[in-house]
Amino acid sequence: MANAIKYWRNKRNVTQQKLADKIGIDRPTLSKIENENIPLDPDEELAEKIARILKVLPTDILRRPPEVKNGK
């Protein structure tokens, strides 16, 4: 399942390292969670932490990212 963590993280100008530090995981684990080719999604508690930091709903980060137009 693809998630939109990377999309929202980039929209909020938050680095992987900064987000990983705030949610209490290491950066390589966050990278794996963001990678749509690796079937690793955050559990409910982690999704809520990420959503709170990125100021979105947990459902926003657990679904496919919005269409990106013109490479943005």
mmCIF file as gemmi writes it, N, C-alpha and C atoms, coordinates in Angstrom:
data_model
loop_
_atom_site.group_PDB
_atom_site.id
_atom_site.type_symbol
_atom_site.label_atom_id
_atom_site.label_alt_id
_atom_site.label_comp_id
_atom_site.label_asym_id
_atom_site.label_entity_id
_atom_site.label_seq_id
_atom_site.pdbx_PDB_ins_code
_atom_site.Cartn_x
_atom_site.Cartn_y
_atom_site.Cartn_z
_atom_site.occupancy
_atom_site.B_iso_or_equiv
_atom_site.pdbx_formal_charge
_atom_site.auth_seq_id
_atom_site.auth_asym_id
_atom_site.pdbx_PDB_model_num
ATOM 1 N N . MET Axp A 1 ? 0.849 -1.181 0 1 0 ? 1 A 1
ATOM 2 C CA . MET Axp A 1 ? 0 0 0 1 0 ? 1 A 1
ATOM 3 C C . MET Axp A 1 ? 0.889 1.236 0 1 0 ? 1 A 1
ATOM 4 N N . ALA Axp A 2 ? 0.685 2.098 -0.936 1 0 ? 2 A 1
ATOM 5 C CA . ALA Axp A 2 ? 1.439 3.346 -0.976 1 0 ? 2 A 1
ATOM 6 C C . ALA Axp A 2 ? 0.828 4.303 0.041 1 0 ? 2 A 1
ATOM 7 N N . ASN Axp A 3 ? 1.671 5.098 0.647 1 0 ? 3 A 1
ATOM 8 C CA . ASN Axp A 3 ? 1.15 6.107 1.565 1 0 ? 3 A 1
ATOM 9 C C . ASN Axp A 3 ? 1.661 7.471 1.136 1 0 ? 3 A 1
ATOM 10 N N . ALA Axp A 4 ? 1.113 8.5 1.734 1 0 ? 4 A 1
ATOM 11 C CA . ALA Axp A 4 ? 1.423 9.865 1.321 1 0 ? 4 A 1
ATOM 12 C C . ALA Axp A 4 ? 2.326 10.593 2.323 1 0 ? 4 A 1
ATOM 13 N N . ILE Axp A 5 ? 3.025 9.853 3.161 1 0 ? 5 A 1
ATOM 14 C CA . ILE Axp A 5 ? 3.885 10.502 4.153 1 0 ? 5 A 1
ATOM 15 C C . ILE Axp A 5 ? 4.923 11.38 3.472 1 0 ? 5 A 1
ATOM 16 N N . LYS Axp A 6 ? 5.601 10.842 2.481 1 0 ? 6 A 1
ATOM 17 C CA . LYS Axp A 6 ? 6.644 11.615 1.793 1 0 ? 6 A 1
ATOM 18 C C . LYS Axp A 6 ? 6.052 12.877 1.161 1 0 ? 6 A 1
ATOM 19 N N . TYR Axp A 7 ? 4.885 12.729 0.543 1 0 ? 7 A 1
ATOM 20 C CA . TYR Axp A 7 ? 4.227 13.871 -0.091 1 0 ? 7 A 1
ATOM 21 C C . TYR Axp A 7 ? 3.994 14.984 0.933 1 0 ? 7 A 1
ATOM 22 N N . TRP Axp A 8 ? 3.355 14.638 2.065 1 0 ? 8 A 1
ATOM 23 C CA . TRP Axp A 8 ? 3.037 15.66 3.066 1 0 ? 8 A 1
ATOM 24 C C . TRP Axp A 8 ? 4.294 16.171 3.776 1 0 ? 8 A 1
ATOM 25 N N . ARG Axp A 9 ? 5.272 15.301 3.969 1 0 ? 9 A 1
ATOM 26 C CA . ARG Axp A 9 ? 6.521 15.729 4.589 1 0 ? 9 A 1
ATOM 27 C C . ARG Axp A 9 ? 7.209 16.775 3.719 1 0 ? 9 A 1
ATOM 28 N N . ASN Axp A 10 ? 7.238 16.529 2.418 1 0 ? 10 A 1
ATOM 29 C CA . ASN Axp A 10 ? 7.844 17.504 1.499 1 0 ? 10 A 1
ATOM 30 C C . ASN Axp A 10 ? 7.034 18.796 1.431 1 0 ? 10 A 1
ATOM 31 N N . LYS Axp A 11 ? 5.699 18.676 1.449 1 0 ? 11 A 1
ATOM 32 C CA . LYS Axp A 11 ? 4.852 19.881 1.433 1 0 ? 11 A 1
ATOM 33 C C . LYS Axp A 11 ? 5.108 20.751 2.658 1 0 ? 11 A 1
ATOM 34 N N . ARG Axp A 12 ? 5.444 20.14 3.781 1 0 ? 12 A 1
ATOM 35 C CA . ARG Axp A 12 ? 5.67 20.862 5.039 1 0 ? 12 A 1
ATOM 36 C C . ARG Axp A 12 ? 7.15 21.191 5.26 1 0 ? 12 A 1
ATOM 37 N N . ASN Axp A 13 ? 7.988 20.878 4.256 1 0 ? 13 A 1
ATOM 38 C CA . ASN Axp A 13 ? 9.427 21.138 4.338 1 0 ? 13 A 1
ATOM 39 C C . ASN Axp A 13 ? 10.059 20.522 5.58 1 0 ? 13 A 1
ATOM 40 N N . VAL Axp A 14 ? 9.733 19.26 5.818 1 0 ? 14 A 1
ATOM 41 C CA . VAL Axp A 14 ? 10.29 18.521 6.947 1 0 ? 14 A 1
ATOM 42 C C . VAL Axp A 14 ? 11.197 17.428 6.387 1 0 ? 14 A 1
ATOM 43 N N . THR Axp A 15 ? 12.417 17.349 6.873 1 0 ? 15 A 1
ATOM 44 C CA . THR Axp A 15 ? 13.334 16.306 6.408 1 0 ? 15 A 1
ATOM 45 C C . THR Axp A 15 ? 12.953 14.961 7.017 1 0 ? 15 A 1
ATOM 46 N N . GLN Axp A 16 ? 13.425 13.903 6.381 1 0 ? 16 A 1
ATOM 47 C CA . GLN Axp A 16 ? 13.201 12.573 6.939 1 0 ? 16 A 1
ATOM 48 C C . GLN Axp A 16 ? 13.787 12.49 8.345 1 0 ? 16 A 1
ATOM 49 N N . GLN Axp A 17 ? 14.99 13.02 8.519 1 0 ? 17 A 1
ATOM 50 C CA . GLN Axp A 17 ? 15.646 12.933 9.822 1 0 ? 17 A 1
ATOM 51 C C . GLN Axp A 17 ? 14.851 13.658 10.899 1 0 ? 17 A 1
ATOM 52 N N . LYS Axp A 18 ? 14.366 14.855 10.573 1 0 ? 18 A 1
ATOM 53 C CA . LYS Axp A 18 ? 13.601 15.632 11.555 1 0 ? 18 A 1
ATOM 54 C C . LYS Axp A 18 ? 12.311 14.908 11.943 1 0 ? 18 A 1
ATOM 55 N N . LEU Axp A 19 ? 11.596 14.371 10.942 1 0 ? 19 A 1
ATOM 56 C CA . LEU Axp A 19 ? 10.359 13.652 11.233 1 0 ? 19 A 1
ATOM 57 C C . LEU Axp A 19 ? 10.655 12.387 12.034 1 0 ? 19 A 1
ATOM 58 N N . ALA Axp A 20 ? 11.677 11.653 11.632 1 0 ? 20 A 1
ATOM 59 C CA . ALA Axp A 20 ? 12.045 10.424 12.344 1 0 ? 20 A 1
ATOM 60 C C . ALA Axp A 20 ? 12.37 10.728 13.807 1 0 ? 20 A 1
ATOM 61 N N . ASP Axp A 21 ? 13.128 11.783 14.044 1 0 ? 21 A 1
ATOM 62 C CA . ASP Axp A 21 ? 13.469 12.171 15.413 1 0 ? 21 A 1
ATOM 63 C C . ASP Axp A 21 ? 12.222 12.501 16.223 1 0 ? 21 A 1
ATOM 64 N N . LYS Axp A 22 ? 11.289 13.219 15.614 1 0 ? 22 A 1
ATOM 65 C CA . LYS Axp A 22 ? 10.078 13.632 16.329 1 0 ? 22 A 1
ATOM 66 C C . LYS Axp A 22 ? 9.141 12.473 16.652 1 0 ? 22 A 1
ATOM 67 N N . ILE Axp A 23 ? 9.155 11.439 15.807 1 0 ? 23 A 1
ATOM 68 C CA . ILE Axp A 23 ? 8.25 10.303 16.053 1 0 ? 23 A 1
ATOM 69 C C . ILE Axp A 23 ? 8.946 9.141 16.749 1 0 ? 23 A 1
ATOM 70 N N . GLY Axp A 24 ? 10.251 9.272 16.97 1 0 ? 24 A 1
ATOM 71 C CA . GLY Axp A 24 ? 10.97 8.269 17.746 1 0 ? 24 A 1
ATOM 72 C C . GLY Axp A 24 ? 11.385 7.017 17.007 1 0 ? 24 A 1
ATOM 73 N N . ILE Axp A 25 ? 11.663 7.159 15.701 1 0 ? 25 A 1
ATOM 74 C CA . ILE Axp A 25 ? 12.197 6.025 14.942 1 0 ? 25 A 1
ATOM 75 C C . ILE Axp A 25 ? 13.456 6.499 14.226 1 0 ? 25 A 1
ATOM 76 N N . ASP Axp A 26 ? 14.218 5.558 13.659 1 0 ? 26 A 1
ATOM 77 C CA . ASP Axp A 26 ? 15.409 5.987 12.926 1 0 ? 26 A 1
ATOM 78 C C . ASP Axp A 26 ? 15.042 6.348 11.481 1 0 ? 26 A 1
ATOM 79 N N . ARG Axp A 27 ? 15.895 7.137 10.844 1 0 ? 27 A 1
ATOM 80 C CA . ARG Axp A 27 ? 15.632 7.618 9.498 1 0 ? 27 A 1
ATOM 81 C C . ARG Axp A 27 ? 15.506 6.483 8.479 1 0 ? 27 A 1
ATOM 82 N N . PRO Axp A 28 ? 16.355 5.423 8.533 1 0 ? 28 A 1
ATOM 83 C CA . PRO Axp A 28 ? 16.175 4.327 7.567 1 0 ? 28 A 1
ATOM 84 C C . PRO Axp A 28 ? 14.804 3.649 7.66 1 0 ? 28 A 1
ATOM 85 N N . THR Axp A 29 ? 14.257 3.549 8.875 1 0 ? 29 A 1
ATOM 86 C CA . THR Axp A 29 ? 12.925 2.956 9.022 1 0 ? 29 A 1
ATOM 87 C C . THR Axp A 29 ? 11.872 3.845 8.378 1 0 ? 29 A 1
ATOM 88 N N . LEU Axp A 30 ? 11.981 5.161 8.586 1 0 ? 30 A 1
ATOM 89 C CA . LEU Axp A 30 ? 11.044 6.087 7.95 1 0 ? 30 A 1
ATOM 90 C C . LEU Axp A 30 ? 11.161 5.992 6.428 1 0 ? 30 A 1
ATOM 91 N N . SER Axp A 31 ? 12.381 5.878 5.938 1 0 ? 31 A 1
ATOM 92 C CA . SER Axp A 31 ? 12.587 5.745 4.5 1 0 ? 31 A 1
ATOM 93 C C . SER Axp A 31 ? 11.866 4.511 3.959 1 0 ? 31 A 1
ATOM 94 N N . LYS Axp A 32 ? 11.932 3.406 4.701 1 0 ? 32 A 1
ATOM 95 C CA . LYS Axp A 32 ? 11.243 2.177 4.278 1 0 ? 32 A 1
ATOM 96 C C . LYS Axp A 32 ? 9.731 2.366 4.307 1 0 ? 32 A 1
ATOM 97 N N . ILE Axp A 33 ? 9.234 3.059 5.316 1 0 ? 33 A 1
ATOM 98 C CA . ILE Axp A 33 ? 7.785 3.306 5.402 1 0 ? 33 A 1
ATOM 99 C C . ILE Axp A 33 ? 7.319 4.149 4.221 1 0 ? 33 A 1
ATOM 100 N N . GLU Axp A 34 ? 8.148 5.118 3.809 1 0 ? 34 A 1
ATOM 101 C CA . GLU Axp A 34 ? 7.785 5.994 2.682 1 0 ? 34 A 1
ATOM 102 C C . GLU Axp A 34 ? 7.906 5.303 1.33 1 0 ? 34 A 1
ATOM 103 N N . ASN Axp A 35 ? 8.69 4.251 1.241 1 0 ? 35 A 1
ATOM 104 C CA . ASN Axp A 35 ? 8.958 3.578 -0.025 1 0 ? 35 A 1
ATOM 105 C C . ASN Axp A 35 ? 7.784 2.691 -0.415 1 0 ? 35 A 1
ATOM 106 N N . GLU Axp A 36 ? 7.132 3.013 -1.515 1 0 ? 36 A 1
ATOM 107 C CA . GLU Axp A 36 ? 5.955 2.248 -1.932 1 0 ? 36 A 1
ATOM 108 C C . GLU Axp A 36 ? 6.3 0.834 -2.386 1 0 ? 36 A 1
ATOM 109 N N . ASN Axp A 37 ? 7.568 0.553 -2.637 1 0 ? 37 A 1
ATOM 110 C CA . ASN Axp A 37 ? 7.975 -0.787 -3.061 1 0 ? 37 A 1
ATOM 111 C C . ASN Axp A 37 ? 8.237 -1.726 -1.884 1 0 ? 37 A 1
ATOM 112 N N . ILE Axp A 38 ? 8.197 -1.187 -0.679 1 0 ? 38 A 1
ATOM 113 C CA . ILE Axp A 38 ? 8.395 -1.995 0.524 1 0 ? 38 A 1
ATOM 114 C C . ILE Axp A 38 ? 7.076 -1.993 1.292 1 0 ? 38 A 1
ATOM 115 N N . PRO Axp A 39 ? 6.48 -3.157 1.48 1 0 ? 39 A 1
ATOM 116 C CA . PRO Axp A 39 ? 5.168 -3.204 2.148 1 0 ? 39 A 1
ATOM 117 C C . PRO Axp A 39 ? 5.269 -3.004 3.666 1 0 ? 39 A 1
ATOM 118 N N . LEU Axp A 40 ? 5.566 -1.772 4.067 1 0 ? 40 A 1
ATOM 119 C CA . LEU Axp A 40 ? 5.681 -1.438 5.479 1 0 ? 40 A 1
ATOM 120 C C . LEU Axp A 40 ? 4.913 -0.146 5.719 1 0 ? 40 A 1
ATOM 121 N N . ASP Axp A 41 ? 3.794 -0.255 6.396 1 0 ? 41 A 1
ATOM 122 C CA . ASP Axp A 41 ? 2.99 0.923 6.707 1 0 ? 41 A 1
ATOM 123 C C . ASP Axp A 41 ? 3.026 1.156 8.207 1 0 ? 41 A 1
ATOM 124 N N . PRO Axp A 42 ? 2.881 2.4 8.625 1 0 ? 42 A 1
ATOM 125 C CA . PRO Axp A 42 ? 2.905 2.689 10.058 1 0 ? 42 A 1
ATOM 126 C C . PRO Axp A 42 ? 1.678 2.111 10.763 1 0 ? 42 A 1
ATOM 127 N N . ASP Axp A 43 ? 1.867 1.716 12.021 1 0 ? 43 A 1
ATOM 128 C CA . ASP Axp A 43 ? 0.705 1.28 12.788 1 0 ? 43 A 1
ATOM 129 C C . ASP Axp A 43 ? -0.131 2.509 13.142 1 0 ? 43 A 1
ATOM 130 N N . GLU Axp A 44 ? -1.269 2.293 13.763 1 0 ? 44 A 1
ATOM 131 C CA . GLU Axp A 44 ? -2.208 3.388 14.027 1 0 ? 44 A 1
ATOM 132 C C . GLU Axp A 44 ? -1.582 4.484 14.896 1 0 ? 44 A 1
ATOM 133 N N . GLU Axp A 45 ? -0.865 4.089 15.936 1 0 ? 45 A 1
ATOM 134 C CA . GLU Axp A 45 ? -0.239 5.071 16.833 1 0 ? 45 A 1
ATOM 135 C C . GLU Axp A 45 ? 0.803 5.913 16.105 1 0 ? 45 A 1
ATOM 136 N N . LEU Axp A 46 ? 1.635 5.264 15.309 1 0 ? 46 A 1
ATOM 137 C CA . LEU Axp A 46 ? 2.667 5.99 14.562 1 0 ? 46 A 1
ATOM 138 C C . LEU Axp A 46 ? 2.035 6.889 13.51 1 0 ? 46 A 1
ATOM 139 N N . ALA Axp A 47 ? 0.994 6.41 12.84 1 0 ? 47 A 1
ATOM 140 C CA . ALA Axp A 47 ? 0.296 7.225 11.843 1 0 ? 47 A 1
ATOM 141 C C . ALA Axp A 47 ? -0.274 8.488 12.483 1 0 ? 47 A 1
ATOM 142 N N . GLU Axp A 48 ? -0.805 8.354 13.684 1 0 ? 48 A 1
ATOM 143 C CA . GLU Axp A 48 ? -1.353 9.519 14.38 1 0 ? 48 A 1
ATOM 144 C C . GLU Axp A 48 ? -0.261 10.517 14.744 1 0 ? 48 A 1
ATOM 145 N N . LYS Axp A 49 ? 0.903 10.023 15.178 1 0 ? 49 A 1
ATOM 146 C CA . LYS Axp A 49 ? 2.029 10.913 15.5 1 0 ? 49 A 1
ATOM 147 C C . LYS Axp A 49 ? 2.481 11.674 14.254 1 0 ? 49 A 1
ATOM 148 N N . ILE Axp A 50 ? 2.64 10.941 13.161 1 0 ? 50 A 1
ATOM 149 C CA . ILE Axp A 50 ? 3.091 11.554 11.91 1 0 ? 50 A 1
ATOM 150 C C . ILE Axp A 50 ? 2.079 12.602 11.451 1 0 ? 50 A 1
ATOM 151 N N . ALA Axp A 51 ? 0.82 12.246 11.48 1 0 ? 51 A 1
ATOM 152 C CA . ALA Axp A 51 ? -0.23 13.173 11.044 1 0 ? 51 A 1
ATOM 153 C C . ALA Axp A 51 ? -0.232 14.436 11.898 1 0 ? 51 A 1
ATOM 154 N N . ARG Axp A 52 ? -0.076 14.278 13.196 1 0 ? 52 A 1
ATOM 155 C CA . ARG Axp A 52 ? -0.067 15.443 14.098 1 0 ? 52 A 1
ATOM 156 C C . ARG Axp A 52 ? 1.1 16.383 13.76 1 0 ? 52 A 1
ATOM 157 N N . ILE Axp A 53 ? 2.26 15.816 13.528 1 0 ? 53 A 1
ATOM 158 C CA . ILE Axp A 53 ? 3.437 16.628 13.198 1 0 ? 53 A 1
ATOM 159 C C . ILE Axp A 53 ? 3.278 17.31 11.847 1 0 ? 53 A 1
ATOM 160 N N . LEU Axp A 54 ? 2.715 16.599 10.873 1 0 ? 54 A 1
ATOM 161 C CA . LEU Axp A 54 ? 2.556 17.154 9.527 1 0 ? 54 A 1
ATOM 162 C C . LEU Axp A 54 ? 1.265 17.957 9.367 1 0 ? 54 A 1
ATOM 163 N N . LYS Axp A 55 ? 0.457 18.004 10.436 1 0 ? 55 A 1
ATOM 164 C CA . LYS Axp A 55 ? -0.784 18.781 10.452 1 0 ? 55 A 1
ATOM 165 C C . LYS Axp A 55 ? -1.776 18.336 9.375 1 0 ? 55 A 1
ATOM 166 N N . VAL Axp A 56 ? -1.959 17.009 9.323 1 0 ? 56 A 1
ATOM 167 C CA . VAL Axp A 56 ? -2.952 16.412 8.433 1 0 ? 56 A 1
ATOM 168 C C . VAL Axp A 56 ? -3.697 15.334 9.222 1 0 ? 56 A 1
ATOM 169 N N . LEU Axp A 57 ? -4.74 14.782 8.63 1 0 ? 57 A 1
ATOM 170 C CA . LEU Axp A 57 ? -5.463 13.677 9.254 1 0 ? 57 A 1
ATOM 171 C C . LEU Axp A 57 ? -4.697 12.376 9.031 1 0 ? 57 A 1
ATOM 172 N N . PRO Axp A 58 ? -4.777 11.436 9.966 1 0 ? 58 A 1
ATOM 173 C CA . PRO Axp A 58 ? -4.112 10.149 9.749 1 0 ? 58 A 1
ATOM 174 C C . PRO Axp A 58 ? -4.535 9.494 8.427 1 0 ? 58 A 1
ATOM 175 N N . THR Axp A 59 ? -5.791 9.643 8.064 1 0 ? 59 A 1
ATOM 176 C CA . THR Axp A 59 ? -6.242 9.056 6.799 1 0 ? 59 A 1
ATOM 177 C C . THR Axp A 59 ? -5.569 9.707 5.595 1 0 ? 59 A 1
ATOM 178 N N . ASP Axp A 60 ? -5.155 10.971 5.742 1 0 ? 60 A 1
ATOM 179 C CA . ASP Axp A 60 ? -4.46 11.656 4.64 1 0 ? 60 A 1
ATOM 180 C C . ASP Axp A 60 ? -3.104 11.026 4.349 1 0 ? 60 A 1
ATOM 181 N N . ILE Axp A 61 ? -2.429 10.546 5.391 1 0 ? 61 A 1
ATOM 182 C CA . ILE Axp A 61 ? -1.109 9.967 5.149 1 0 ? 61 A 1
ATOM 183 C C . ILE Axp A 61 ? -1.168 8.486 4.789 1 0 ? 61 A 1
ATOM 184 N N . LEU Axp A 62 ? -2.265 7.829 5.098 1 0 ? 62 A 1
ATOM 185 C CA . LEU Axp A 62 ? -2.367 6.399 4.82 1 0 ? 62 A 1
ATOM 186 C C . LEU Axp A 62 ? -2.909 6.079 3.436 1 0 ? 62 A 1
ATOM 187 N N . ARG Axp A 63 ? -3.358 7.061 2.718 1 0 ? 63 A 1
ATOM 188 C CA . ARG Axp A 63 ? -3.857 6.792 1.366 1 0 ? 63 A 1
ATOM 189 C C . ARG Axp A 63 ? -2.808 7.223 0.344 1 0 ? 63 A 1
ATOM 190 N N . ARG Axp A 64 ? -3.067 6.898 -0.882 1 0 ? 64 A 1
ATOM 191 C CA . ARG Axp A 64 ? -2.137 7.29 -1.956 1 0 ? 64 A 1
ATOM 192 C C . ARG Axp A 64 ? -1.977 8.803 -1.961 1 0 ? 64 A 1
ATOM 193 N N . PRO Axp A 65 ? -0.769 9.282 -2.279 1 0 ? 65 A 1
ATOM 194 C CA . PRO Axp A 65 ? -0.574 10.728 -2.316 1 0 ? 65 A 1
ATOM 195 C C . PRO Axp A 65 ? -1.422 11.38 -3.4 1 0 ? 65 A 1
ATOM 196 N N . PRO Axp A 66 ? -1.794 12.639 -3.184 1 0 ? 66 A 1
ATOM 197 C CA . PRO Axp A 66 ? -2.533 13.357 -4.241 1 0 ? 66 A 1
ATOM 198 C C . PRO Axp A 66 ? -1.702 13.395 -5.526 1 0 ? 66 A 1
ATOM 199 N N . GLU Axp A 67 ? -2.393 13.52 -6.624 1 0 ? 67 A 1
ATOM 200 C CA . GLU Axp A 67 ? -1.694 13.634 -7.912 1 0 ? 67 A 1
ATOM 201 C C . GLU Axp A 67 ? -0.74 14.816 -7.87 1 0 ? 67 A 1
ATOM 202 N N . VAL Axp A 68 ? 0.469 14.56 -8.31 1 0 ? 68 A 1
ATOM 203 C CA . VAL Axp A 68 ? 1.46 15.632 -8.357 1 0 ? 68 A 1
ATOM 204 C C . VAL Axp A 68 ? 1.531 16.121 -9.795 1 0 ? 68 A 1
ATOM 205 N N . LYS Axp A 69 ? 1.269 17.404 -9.97 1 0 ? 69 A 1
ATOM 206 C CA . LYS Axp A 69 ? 1.256 17.982 -11.317 1 0 ? 69 A 1
ATOM 207 C C . LYS Axp A 69 ? 2.511 18.805 -11.551 1 0 ? 69 A 1
ATOM 208 N N . ASN Axp A 70 ? 3.027 18.732 -12.762 1 0 ? 70 A 1
ATOM 209 C CA . ASN Axp A 70 ? 4.209 19.495 -13.167 1 0 ? 70 A 1
ATOM 210 C C . ASN Axp A 70 ? 5.398 19.234 -12.268 1 0 ? 70 A 1
ATOM 211 N N . GLY Axp A 71 ? 5.522 18.017 -11.774 1 0 ? 71 A 1
ATOM 212 C CA . GLY Axp A 71 ? 6.68 17.64 -10.973 1 0 ? 71 A 1
ATOM 213 C C . GLY Axp A 71 ? 6.739 18.265 -9.599 1 0 ? 71 A 1
ATOM 214 N N . LYS Axp A 72 ? 5.627 18.848 -9.118 1 0 ? 72 A 1
ATOM 215 C CA . LYS Axp A 72 ? 5.635 19.5 -7.801 1 0 ? 72 A 1
ATOM 216 C C . LYS Axp A 72 ? 4.96 18.632 -6.77 1 0 ? 72 A 1
